Amino acid sequence: MTKHTPRVFSGVKPSGGLQLGNYLGAIKRFVDMQGQDYEAVYCVVDLHAITVWQDPKELKDATREVTAGYLAAGIDPSKSVLFNQSQVPAHTELAWLFNCVARVGWMNRMTQFKDKAGKNAEKVSLGLYAYPALMAADILLYHATHVPVGEDQKQHVELTRDIAAKFNHDYGAEDFFPLPEPIIEGPATRVMNLRDGSKKMSKSGESDMERINMTDDADTIAKKFKKARTDPDPLPDTLEGLKGRPEARNLVDIYAGLSETSPDAVISEFAGAGWGTFKPALADLAVAKLGPISEEMARLMNDKAEIDRVLAQGAERAEAIALPILDRTYDIMGFLRSRRG
């Protein structure tokens, strides 16, 4: 049995700006896994962004902003491979091969496509329908064994496992592609809207008060938390007491995520406290944690050449891992090709 190098892969899509959900649900976890028992490969998945139309200039700016967010939050390019997807063409090459391995029925079960397409499924891009195969290629191109994701992306990792297993079986390749494990952990893997706790915090929400942007300054962060929607009841003695109180539970989870503790510990600390006590404490914590990241992002965004240099160097390192795997994939499938390099 092949022993695969423990390797993490994950990415963030550059569309609409980074917000607190991206930080707690993804980027902070990327930083935490960096330098542990894994090789870490982190990507700005700009090819995924164009499943819906993007203004070209805004896409470049958004790609740099996500990169700045990675760096400001603590991703170290000397410890992790950091690049943007479109600089490594092997992603799209392997995605086409996987389009021919994946089954239409598998794609039809993808709930995110149904949610995003809604009643206009006949009018959306083919890319929106097929992008789970590209996501599988992103992961398997590096023989990633672990994928930190939010709960809403778990189905895509399961699809990736199905594609890997079918490829290995169909081509007699044993375990050439690993079956990656989704990593879904932490108290705030799904951060909700500050005005409606039943909705996920989104970059595209109608009001800017619904979300905490990673570019918000300290005063704005504090203001948004102090004005966040709650209910009239104080915090309960147990986590069970937050059932049916989505806004309250969301703020407790955010506090736990920022303080690197558990929701139970937050409830234990603030049991019986009113929102006049809890929300200022949460605002202070958020400013302490997010304020320096916002400031560093602003500095980095004023040095686009440095961001571009980091991405280019990361792409070279990514290709060094990816191209031998892609070439071996072509070979297994019976393509007649000259070796690269």
N, C-alpha and C positions, 0 to 999 in steps of 0.2 A: 504494500500500500504506500502511495506517495505521501510523504510528510511535507505539507505546505508550510512555508514561512508564515508565522502569525503576522497578519498584515491587516490594518484598518483602512477602509476607504469610505469617504463620505463627501458630500458637497452641498453647496447652497446655490440656489438659482438667483441670478442678478436681475431681478425685476421688481421695481417699486420701492426699493430702499430697505435696509435692515431694520428690524424691530425686536423688541424684547423676546418674542417667541423664538426668533432665530438664534438669539444669544443663549437663552436658557435651554432651549430644546435641541440645539445643535452646537454652536461654536464653543460655548463653555465646556461642553462634554469633549469636544475635539481637543481642547487645551488640556483637559484632565487626563486624557488617554495618551497624550504625547510623552514620549520618553519612558513609557511603561514597558511591558513585555511584547510590544508590537512595533513593526514598522508602520509609520503613519503616512497615508497619502490623502491629501485634502485638495478639493477641486472647487473652482468657481464654474458651475455647470451652465455656461453661457449658451450652449446648443439647445438646452432644454427651454431656455427663455423664449426662443422663437417659435414655439408651438402656437403662440399667439403673436400678432404683429408687434414688432418693437421698432421704435425710432432708432436708427443706427447710432446717432450721437449719444442718445440716452443709454443705449446698451453699453457703449464703451465706458461711459461715466459710471454706470451701475456696476460693471465688472470691476472697475478700480475701487468703487466704494466697498464692495464685498471683500475684496482683498485687503483694503485698509482695516475693515472690521476684524478680519482674521488676525492681522498683525497686531492691531491695537489691543485685542483681547488676550494675546499671549502666544499665538502660533509662531513658532521659531523656525524659519526656513532652513536652519542648520540641523534641526531635529526632525522636521517633517518635510515631505515633498508638497509644495504648494504651487499650483499652476491653474490656468484656465483651460477648460476642456477643448476649445476650438484650436488650440496650438498643438494638439496631439491628434492628428488625423486618424490614428489607429482606433479611436473611439467609434467613429462612424463606419470604419471598415468592419469592425467586429459586430456593430449593431446590424449591418446588413446580413451578415452570416446568421446572426441570431433571429432576424426576421424570418429566415428560412428554416429555423428549428422550432420556434414558438408556434403555437396553434392559435387560430382565430378565436376559438372558444375561450382560450385563456384570456385573451385581450378583452373579450366581451364581458368577462367577469370583473374587470377592473373598476372598482367603485369610484375612483377619482375621475375617470373619464366620464362616467355617467353624471357625476356631480358638476363637472366643469362644462360639459357639453349641454346639459339640460335638454330642452326641447329642440335645440338647434343642431342636433348631432350630425345631420346631413350637410351642414354648412361649415363645420369646424375643419381645421387642417388635418390631413392624414398624419402629420407629425404628432398631434395631440393624442390620436388613437394609438399610434405605434411607439410612443416614446418609452413605455416600460421596457421595450427591447433594448433601447439605447441605455437606459438605466442599468439593465443587466450587463451590458457591455462595459459600462463605466466600472462596475464592480469586478467583473471576472477578468477584464483586461489586465488587472494587477494581481490576479489570483488572491483577491482579498478574502480573508477568513471571517472577518467581523465587520459589521456595518452599523454604526450608531445612527439610529433614526427615531423619529417621532412615531407615535402609535399609528398615525394616518398613513405612514409609509411602509408599515410592516407587510402589507399585501404585496408590495413591489419586491421586497426581498424574498418573499415566498415564491413569487414568479421567477426571480433570478435562480433560486434553487431548482425549480422545475426545469428551467432551460438548461442549467448545468447538468442535471441528472439525465435529461433526454439526450443531450449532446454526447455525454460520456457513454451512454448505453448504445445509441444509434451508431456511433463510430468505433465501438469497442475500445474506448479510450480509458477504461477503468475509472480512475478518479482524477483525470487530467485537470478538470475544473473542480475546485473545492465547492462544497455546499456552504455558502456563508451564513453566519449566524447573525440575526438582528440583535442589536443591543438597545433595549428600551428600558431606561432606568432613570431614577431621579424624581424629585417631587414635582417638577414643572416641565415635563416633556411635552405638555400641550397647554400653552398659555392662552387664556381666554380674553375676550374683549373687555375693556374697562367700563364700558357702558351697558354691556349685555353679556352676562356670564354664560349664556347658552351658545354663544358664537365664538369661534376661534379668533384670536387677535390676528389681524390681517394688515398687510401693507396697503391694501386697496379699500379699506373701510371708508365710509362716507365722511366721518369726522376725524380730525387728527387727535382729538381727545380720547378716542377709543384705544389708542396704542401708545406705547413708549418707543420712540424711534431711537436707534443707537447713536444718532447724530444730535439728539436733543441736549441742550445745555442743562446745567444743574437746576436752574430756576424752573425750567419747563418740566423737567422730570418731577420735581416736588409738587408743582401745581397740578399735574395730571393725576398723581396718586391721591392728593388731598381732595380732588373733585371726583374721584372714581365712584361709581355707583355702589351702594351697599344697601342693607336693610336696617330696620330700626332696632333689631335685637343685638345684644352684646355677643362677644365670642363665647362659645359654650365651654364646658369642662372637658369634653371629649370630641374627637374628630367625628364621631357618629352624629353629633349635634349639628353638623354642617350639611346634613342631607337636606336636599330641597332648597339650599341657599347657595346658588351657583356663584354669585358675585363674591360672597364672603369666602367661599372655598377657594376661588381663584386668587384672591389677595393673600390668603394664608399660604397657598402653594407657591406664589411668587416670593413671599418672604422666605419660605423654606429654601427655595432654589438659590436666592441671592445670598443667604446666610450659610448655605451648605449644611443644612440640618434637615430634619424631617417635619412634615406637617404636625405630627403628634407632639414634637418638641415645641413647636410654635404655639400650639394650643395650650400646652402645659405652662408656658411662660406668660401667655396673655389671657388665660381663662378668666372670664367675667369682665374683661376690659371692653370699653365702648370704642366706637370708631374714632372718637376724638383723641383717643390715646394711640390706637393701633395705626391709623393711617399716617400720622406724622412720623411714627417710628419706622414704618415701611418707607416713607419718602426719604428719610435720612439715610436709611440703609441703601436704598437705590442710588441716591446721589453719590454716596461713598464708593459704591461698586461700579456704577456706570459713568459717573462724571469723568474720571480719568480716561476711560475708553473713548468717550466722545471727544475729549480734547486731543487725544493722540490721533484719532481718525481725521480730525480737521487738519492737523499738522501734516499727516501723510497725504491727504488729498491735495495739498499744495505742492507736493513733490511727485508728480505723475511719472516722471522718468524713473524714480526709484521703484515705484510700484511695478512699472513695466519691466524693469530689470529683474525684480524678484520673480515675476511670472515667467519670464523667458528662461531664467536659470532653472526654475522648477520644471518647466516643460521638457528641458533636456534630461533632467533626472527621471521624469516620468517615462519618457520614451525609452530610456535605458532599461527600464523594467518591462515596459509594455511590448516593445517590438519583438523580442524573442518569443513571448507568449503568443502574439498574433501570428508570427511566422510558423510556429509549431501548430497552431490551429489550422492554418491553410494546408499544411503538410498532412495533418491527420485527415482532412476532408478530401484530399486527393488532388489539390491544385498543383499545377506545374509552374513553379515560380523560381526565379533566381534569388539567391539570398541577398539581404541588404548589407550595405557597408562593405 
